[in-house]
Amino acid sequence: MYRIPLAVPSLRGNEWKYVKECIDTEWVSSAGKYVDLFEQKVAEYTNSSYAVACINGTSALQVGLRLAGVQPGDEVIVPTLTFIATVNAISYNGANPLFMDVDKYYNIDAEKVVDFLTHETKQVKFTDQDSHNTYTVTVNKNTERPIRAILPVHVWGSAAQLHDLIPLCEQRNISVVEDASESLGTTYIKGDYSGQHTGTLGKLGCLSFNGNKIITTGGGGMILTKCKDLAEKARYLTTQAKDDSLHYIHDEIGYNHRLTNIQAALGVAQMEQVHDFLDRKSAIFHRYQAALSQVDGLELHQVPDYARNNHWMNLVQIDFSIYGGSKEKLIQKLAENGIQARPVWSLNHLQKPYSNQQAYRIENAVTLAENSLCLPSSSNLSNDDIDSVINLLNE
C-alpha cells in the first residue's frame, strides 16, 4: 500500500446513504431510480441531450462505435498513446485500428490526421444492396478498407483539438466518437465549440467512472449523444436487445452492459460533489506547476489554452540529460517513500495484438512515452502530500 497513491476516489458525500437505500429497498440490479437519476444528472451537467449508463467505459466505447456504424473489416482512426481499452473496443466490433501520432498535449495529432485523410485516402461510391441507396465512403489507399470512424481521446483530461477534424470528417462520412473517459468537466472556451463539454461534439461521446476517474461508480461508463434514436438504440443494445421482454424475443445481438442501480447511486452522490472535485484538481495542478518549474530538467505537462482542463492526471516531463538518473530509478525512489508514480501507457501500435496494423508517422508519441511520469493526482490529496512529492523530485 502506498502512503500517497496515484489516483483514488473521494467518497465523502451521500454515497453510503444512497447505496444503503438500494440495499434496504432491494433495488440493486440494472433497474431502479438511481440509474435514471444518474443519467439525468450527467446529461444536465454536460449539456448533452441524452446519456445512457453502461457497466464500464469500455462497453460504452464498444456500443458507441457500433452505433456509429462501425462494421467488421472497417478501420477506425485512433491515437497510439491511450489506454488499450480504447483500441480493444474497436476490435470488439471486428474493425481495425489505424494508429495516429499525438501532439504536445498527448492528444491525437489533428494536423497529421488531416494530412492522412487528404493524401492517403480516396472517396469510393457504394450502393446498398438492400435499400439500393448510393453513398460515399472514405477508403484507405494502403489497405483498401473503409474508414468508418475516428476515436479521438481527451487524454489526461486535456481537450483534443477537434476544430478542424469534425468538419473534415463530416465531409468524408467519418463518424466522430469521442473517448472522454478521462475528461468529465473539461470544456472548450475558444472557437466554434466554446462552452461545450468534451464528449458532446461528435456523433457520440463516451465517459468512464472507474475508481481513478474524476467521479466514480466503482466501475461504470456513459454514452452521450444529441440523437434520440441513437440513445434509444443504446439502451436497447445494452439490455440484451429485447424486442419482447415478456417472451424473450431478440432480433439483434445485444449486450449485458447496463449499469446497476447500486453503482448509479454512487454516481449520483459523486455528481453532487463534482464541482468541488474539479476545484481541488485545479489547485493540485497549479501547486505542482509552480514548484516543478523551479527544478532543472522537470516540466509539468502542458494543457491547451483553448479549453478549461479538468486536470484529472498530472504528468511530469523529464529531461534526463539535465535531471539525471532514469525513469525506473525515480519510480523506485518515490515508491520507497510510499509514493506511487507510473509511466504512461506503452504505445498501442507496438503491442503484440496490434503490431500488424497501420501506424501513420508516429514520432512525438515515442518521445512523450519515454520521458513522462504520472504523479499522484487524487482530489483528496492534501497540500502536505503534494509537497512530499515535490520535495522528493527536488532532491
C-alpha positions as CSV (number, residue, x, y, z in Angstrom):
1,M,0.0,0.0,0.0
2,Y,1.2,3.5,-0.9
3,R,1.1,6.3,1.6
4,I,0.3,8.6,-1.3
5,P,-1.4,6.6,-4.1
6,L,-1.7,7.7,-7.7
7,A,-5.4,8.3,-8.1
8,V,-8.1,7.1,-5.7
9,P,-11.7,8.2,-5.2
10,S,-13.1,10.6,-2.6
11,L,-16.2,9.1,-1.1
12,R,-17.2,11.7,1.5
13,G,-20.7,12.7,0.5
14,N,-24.0,10.8,0.3
15,E,-22.5,7.7,-1.2
16,W,-23.4,5.4,1.8
17,K,-26.9,6.9,2.2
18,Y,-27.9,6.3,-1.4
19,V,-26.2,2.8,-1.6
20,K,-27.9,1.8,1.7
21,E,-31.3,2.9,0.2
22,C,-30.7,0.5,-2.7
23,I,-29.9,-2.3,-0.3
24,D,-32.8,-1.6,2.0
25,T,-35.3,-1.5,-0.9
26,E,-33.5,-4.4,-2.7
27,W,-33.2,-2.4,-5.9
28,V,-29.6,-3.3,-6.6
29,S,-29.6,-4.6,-10.2
30,S,-29.8,-2.8,-13.6
31,A,-33.1,-1.1,-12.9
32,G,-34.1,1.5,-10.3
33,K,-34.5,5.2,-9.8
34,Y,-30.7,5.9,-9.4
35,V,-29.9,4.7,-12.9
36,D,-32.4,7.2,-14.4
37,L,-31.3,9.9,-12.0
38,F,-27.6,9.4,-12.7
39,E,-28.2,9.6,-16.4
40,Q,-30.2,12.8,-15.9
41,K,-27.6,14.4,-13.8
42,V,-24.7,13.6,-16.2
43,A,-26.8,14.8,-19.2
44,E,-27.7,18.1,-17.5
45,Y,-24.1,18.7,-16.3
46,T,-22.6,18.0,-19.8
47,N,-25.5,19.7,-21.6
48,S,-25.9,16.5,-23.6
49,S,-29.4,15.7,-24.9
50,Y,-29.2,12.1,-23.8
51,A,-27.0,10.0,-21.6
52,V,-27.1,6.2,-21.4
53,A,-25.4,4.5,-18.4
54,C,-23.2,1.4,-19.1
55,I,-21.3,-1.1,-17.0
56,N,-17.9,0.4,-17.8
57,G,-16.2,2.9,-20.1
58,T,-15.0,0.1,-22.5
59,S,-18.6,-1.2,-23.0
60,A,-19.7,2.4,-23.7
61,L,-17.0,2.7,-26.4
62,Q,-17.9,-0.7,-27.9
63,V,-21.5,0.2,-28.2
64,G,-20.8,3.7,-29.3
65,L,-18.7,2.5,-32.2
66,R,-21.4,0.1,-33.2
67,L,-24.0,2.9,-33.1
68,A,-21.6,5.0,-35.3
69,G,-21.9,2.4,-38.0
70,V,-18.6,0.6,-37.5
71,Q,-18.7,-2.8,-39.0
72,P,-16.3,-5.8,-39.2
73,G,-13.5,-5.1,-41.6
74,D,-13.7,-1.3,-41.2
75,E,-11.0,1.0,-39.9
76,V,-11.2,3.4,-37.0
77,I,-8.6,6.2,-36.6
78,V,-7.2,6.2,-33.0
79,P,-4.2,7.7,-31.3
80,T,-1.4,5.2,-30.3
81,L,-0.9,6.9,-26.9
82,T,-4.0,5.9,-25.0
83,F,-5.2,3.1,-22.7
84,I,-5.5,-0.1,-24.6
85,A,-9.3,-0.4,-23.8
86,T,-9.9,2.3,-26.4
87,V,-8.3,0.2,-29.1
88,N,-9.8,-3.0,-27.8
89,A,-13.3,-1.5,-28.3
90,I,-12.5,-1.2,-32.0
91,S,-11.5,-4.9,-32.1
92,Y,-14.7,-5.9,-30.3
93,N,-16.6,-4.6,-33.3
94,G,-14.4,-6.6,-35.7
95,A,-12.8,-3.5,-37.0
96,N,-9.1,-2.5,-37.3
97,P,-7.3,0.4,-35.6
98,L,-5.4,2.9,-37.7
99,F,-2.9,4.4,-35.4
100,M,-2.1,8.2,-35.3
101,D,0.6,10.2,-33.6
102,V,-0.2,12.7,-30.8
103,D,0.5,16.4,-30.3
104,K,2.3,18.1,-27.4
105,Y,-0.8,17.7,-25.2
106,Y,-0.8,13.9,-25.7
107,N,-3.9,14.1,-27.8
108,I,-4.4,12.9,-31.4
109,D,-2.4,15.0,-33.8
110,A,-5.1,16.8,-35.8
111,E,-2.6,18.0,-38.4
112,K,-1.4,14.5,-39.2
113,V,-5.0,13.2,-39.4
114,V,-5.8,15.9,-41.9
115,D,-2.7,15.1,-43.9
116,F,-3.5,11.4,-43.9
117,L,-7.1,11.9,-45.0
118,T,-6.1,14.4,-47.7
119,H,-3.3,12.3,-49.2
120,E,-3.7,8.7,-48.2
121,T,-7.4,8.1,-48.7
122,K,-9.9,8.1,-51.6
123,Q,-13.6,8.5,-52.0
124,V,-15.5,5.5,-53.2
125,K,-19.2,5.2,-54.0
126,F,-21.1,2.2,-52.7
127,T,-24.7,1.0,-53.4
128,D,-26.5,-0.7,-50.6
129,Q,-27.9,-4.0,-51.8
130,D,-31.0,-3.8,-49.7
131,S,-32.0,-0.2,-50.0
132,H,-30.2,0.5,-53.3
133,N,-29.1,3.8,-51.9
134,T,-25.7,5.1,-53.1
135,Y,-23.3,6.7,-50.6
136,T,-19.7,7.7,-50.5
137,V,-17.1,6.1,-48.2
138,T,-13.6,7.2,-47.4
139,V,-11.2,4.3,-48.1
140,N,-7.6,3.8,-47.0
141,K,-5.5,3.6,-50.2
142,N,-3.0,1.4,-48.4
143,T,-5.4,-1.3,-47.1
144,E,-8.5,-0.7,-49.3
145,R,-10.6,-0.8,-46.1
146,P,-13.3,1.8,-45.4
147,I,-12.5,4.3,-42.6
148,R,-15.8,4.4,-40.7
149,A,-15.0,6.4,-37.6
150,I,-12.3,8.4,-35.7
151,L,-11.9,7.9,-32.0
152,P,-10.1,11.0,-30.5
153,V,-9.2,10.6,-26.8
154,H,-9.2,13.5,-24.5
155,V,-6.1,12.2,-22.7
156,W,-5.4,13.1,-19.0
157,G,-8.4,15.4,-19.2
158,S,-7.0,17.7,-21.9
159,A,-9.4,18.5,-24.7
160,A,-8.4,17.2,-28.1
161,Q,-8.1,19.7,-31.0
162,L,-11.3,18.9,-33.0
163,H,-12.0,22.2,-34.7
164,D,-10.5,21.1,-38.0
165,L,-11.2,17.4,-37.7
166,I,-15.0,17.4,-37.2
167,P,-15.8,19.4,-40.4
168,L,-13.5,17.3,-42.5
169,C,-14.8,14.1,-41.1
170,E,-18.4,15.2,-41.8
171,Q,-17.3,15.8,-45.4
172,R,-15.8,12.3,-45.6
173,N,-18.7,10.5,-43.9
174,I,-16.5,9.5,-41.0
175,S,-18.3,9.4,-37.6
176,V,-16.6,11.1,-34.7
177,V,-16.9,9.1,-31.5
178,E,-15.1,10.9,-28.6
179,D,-13.4,9.0,-25.8
180,A,-14.0,11.4,-22.9
181,S,-13.2,8.7,-20.3
182,E,-10.8,11.0,-18.5
183,S,-12.2,14.4,-19.3
184,L,-15.5,14.8,-17.4
185,G,-15.7,18.5,-16.6
186,T,-13.3,19.7,-19.4
187,T,-14.9,22.4,-21.6
188,Y,-13.8,24.3,-24.7
189,I,-13.5,28.0,-24.1
190,K,-12.4,29.2,-27.6
191,G,-13.7,28.8,-31.1
192,D,-16.9,27.3,-32.5
193,Y,-17.2,24.8,-29.7
194,S,-16.8,27.3,-26.8
195,G,-18.9,26.3,-23.8
196,Q,-19.2,22.7,-24.9
197,H,-18.1,19.8,-22.8
198,T,-15.7,17.1,-24.2
199,G,-17.8,14.1,-25.3
200,T,-20.6,16.3,-26.8
201,L,-19.0,17.5,-30.0
202,G,-19.1,14.3,-32.1
203,K,-21.9,11.9,-33.0
204,L,-21.4,10.1,-29.7
205,G,-19.1,10.5,-26.7
206,C,-18.1,8.0,-24.0
207,L,-17.3,8.5,-20.3
208,S,-15.7,6.3,-17.7
209,F,-16.4,6.2,-14.0
210,N,-13.6,3.8,-13.0
211,G,-12.3,4.2,-9.5
212,N,-9.5,6.5,-10.5
213,K,-11.6,9.0,-12.6
214,I,-13.0,12.4,-11.6
215,I,-16.1,10.7,-10.3
216,T,-16.6,7.0,-9.7
217,T,-19.3,4.4,-9.6
218,G,-16.6,1.7,-8.8
219,G,-16.8,0.8,-12.5
220,G,-19.1,2.4,-15.0
221,G,-19.5,4.3,-18.2
222,M,-21.9,6.6,-20.1
223,I,-22.8,7.2,-23.7
224,L,-23.6,10.8,-24.6
225,T,-25.4,11.8,-27.8
226,K,-27.7,14.5,-29.2
227,C,-29.7,12.0,-31.1
228,K,-32.8,10.4,-29.5
229,D,-32.7,7.4,-31.9
230,L,-29.1,6.7,-31.0
231,A,-29.9,6.9,-27.3
232,E,-32.8,4.6,-27.6
233,K,-30.7,2.1,-29.6
234,A,-28.0,2.3,-27.0
235,R,-30.5,1.4,-24.2
236,Y,-31.8,-1.4,-26.4
237,L,-28.4,-2.9,-27.1
238,T,-27.1,-2.6,-23.6
239,T,-30.1,-4.5,-22.2
240,Q,-29.7,-7.6,-24.4
241,A,-31.7,-6.1,-27.4
242,K,-35.0,-7.3,-26.1
243,D,-37.8,-6.8,-28.7
244,D,-40.3,-8.5,-26.5
245,S,-39.2,-8.7,-22.9
246,L,-42.1,-10.8,-21.8
247,H,-41.5,-13.6,-24.3
248,Y,-37.7,-13.0,-24.6
249,I,-37.7,-12.2,-28.3
250,H,-34.4,-10.8,-29.6
251,D,-33.9,-9.6,-33.2
252,E,-30.3,-8.5,-32.7
253,I,-27.3,-9.5,-30.7
254,G,-27.2,-7.3,-27.7
255,Y,-25.1,-7.0,-24.6
256,N,-25.4,-7.2,-20.8
257,H,-23.9,-3.7,-20.5
258,R,-26.3,-1.8,-18.3
259,L,-25.1,0.0,-15.2
260,T,-26.6,-1.3,-11.9
261,N,-28.7,0.8,-9.6
262,I,-26.3,0.4,-6.7
263,Q,-23.4,1.7,-8.9
264,A,-25.6,4.6,-10.1
265,A,-26.4,5.5,-6.5
266,L,-22.6,6.1,-6.0
267,G,-22.6,8.1,-9.2
268,V,-25.5,10.4,-8.1
269,A,-23.6,11.1,-4.8
270,Q,-20.4,11.8,-6.7
271,M,-22.1,14.2,-9.2
272,E,-23.2,16.2,-6.2
273,Q,-19.6,16.9,-5.4
274,V,-18.1,17.2,-9.0
275,H,-17.5,20.9,-8.8
276,D,-15.6,20.5,-5.5
277,F,-13.5,17.7,-7.1
278,L,-12.7,19.9,-10.1
279,D,-11.7,22.9,-8.0
280,R,-9.3,20.7,-5.9
281,K,-7.9,19.1,-9.1
282,S,-7.1,22.6,-10.4
283,A,-5.4,23.6,-7.2
284,I,-3.3,20.5,-7.2
285,F,-2.2,21.1,-10.8
286,H,-1.2,24.7,-10.1
287,R,0.7,23.7,-6.9
288,Y,2.7,21.2,-8.9
289,Q,3.3,23.6,-11.7
290,A,4.6,26.4,-9.5
291,A,7.1,24.1,-7.7
292,L,8.3,22.0,-10.6
293,S,9.0,24.9,-12.8
294,Q,11.9,25.7,-10.5
295,V,13.5,22.2,-10.9
296,D,16.0,21.9,-13.7
297,G,15.1,19.1,-16.1
298,L,11.5,18.8,-15.0
299,E,8.3,20.4,-16.5
300,L,4.7,19.7,-15.7
301,H,2.8,18.7,-18.8
302,Q,1.2,21.5,-20.9
303,V,-2.5,22.0,-21.2
304,P,-4.2,23.7,-24.2
305,D,-5.4,27.2,-23.8
306,Y,-8.5,26.6,-25.9
307,A,-10.1,24.6,-23.1
308,R,-10.7,24.6,-19.4
309,N,-9.0,21.4,-18.2
310,N,-10.3,19.1,-15.5
311,H,-6.7,18.3,-14.5
312,W,-7.6,14.6,-14.0
313,M,-3.9,13.4,-14.1
314,N,-0.7,15.3,-13.6
315,L,2.4,14.3,-15.5
316,V,6.0,15.5,-15.3
317,Q,8.1,15.5,-18.4
318,I,11.7,14.7,-17.6
319,D,14.9,15.7,-19.5
320,F,17.2,13.1,-18.1
321,S,20.2,14.7,-19.7
322,I,19.7,17.6,-17.2
323,Y,17.8,15.9,-14.4
324,G,20.0,12.7,-14.3
325,G,19.1,9.2,-13.3
326,S,16.4,7.2,-15.1
327,K,12.6,6.9,-15.0
328,E,12.8,3.5,-13.4
329,K,15.1,4.7,-10.6
330,L,12.8,7.7,-10.0
331,I,9.7,5.5,-9.7
332,Q,11.6,3.3,-7.3
333,K,12.8,6.2,-5.2
334,L,9.2,7.5,-4.9
335,A,7.9,4.0,-4.1
336,E,10.4,3.6,-1.3
337,N,9.0,6.7,0.3
338,G,5.4,5.5,-0.1
339,I,4.5,7.5,-3.2
340,Q,3.0,5.9,-6.2
341,A,4.0,7.0,-9.7
342,R,3.8,5.2,-13.0
343,P,4.9,5.6,-16.7
344,V,2.4,6.4,-19.4
345,W,0.9,3.5,-21.4
346,S,3.1,1.6,-23.8
347,L,2.3,2.7,-27.3
348,N,-0.5,0.6,-28.8
349,H,0.8,0.2,-32.3
350,L,3.7,-1.7,-30.7
351,Q,1.5,-4.0,-28.6
352,K,1.5,-7.6,-29.8
353,P,-2.2,-7.8,-30.7
354,Y,-1.9,-4.7,-32.9
355,S,1.7,-4.7,-34.3
356,N,0.4,-5.7,-37.7
357,Q,-1.9,-2.7,-38.0
358,Q,-1.0,0.5,-39.9
359,A,0.6,3.3,-37.9
360,Y,1.0,6.7,-39.6
361,R,4.1,8.8,-38.8
362,I,4.4,8.0,-35.1
363,E,7.0,10.4,-33.8
364,N,6.0,12.6,-30.9
365,A,4.2,9.8,-29.0
366,V,7.6,7.9,-28.8
367,T,9.2,10.9,-27.0
368,L,6.3,11.5,-24.7
369,A,6.1,7.8,-23.7
370,E,9.8,7.8,-22.9
371,N,10.1,11.0,-20.8
372,S,6.7,11.2,-19.0
373,L,5.8,10.1,-15.5
374,C,2.3,10.2,-13.9
375,L,2.2,11.8,-10.4
376,P,-0.3,11.4,-7.6
377,S,-3.4,13.3,-8.5
378,S,-6.3,12.3,-6.3
379,S,-8.8,15.0,-5.4
380,N,-8.3,14.2,-1.7
381,L,-4.5,15.0,-1.8
382,S,-3.5,17.4,0.9
383,N,-1.0,20.2,0.3
384,D,1.4,18.3,2.6
385,D,1.0,15.2,0.3
386,I,1.8,17.3,-2.8
387,D,4.8,18.9,-1.1
388,S,6.1,15.5,-0.2
389,V,6.1,14.5,-3.9
390,I,7.7,17.8,-4.9
391,N,10.4,17.6,-2.2
392,L,11.5,14.1,-3.4
393,L,11.5,15.2,-7.0
394,N,13.7,18.2,-6.0
395,E,16.3,16.2,-4.1
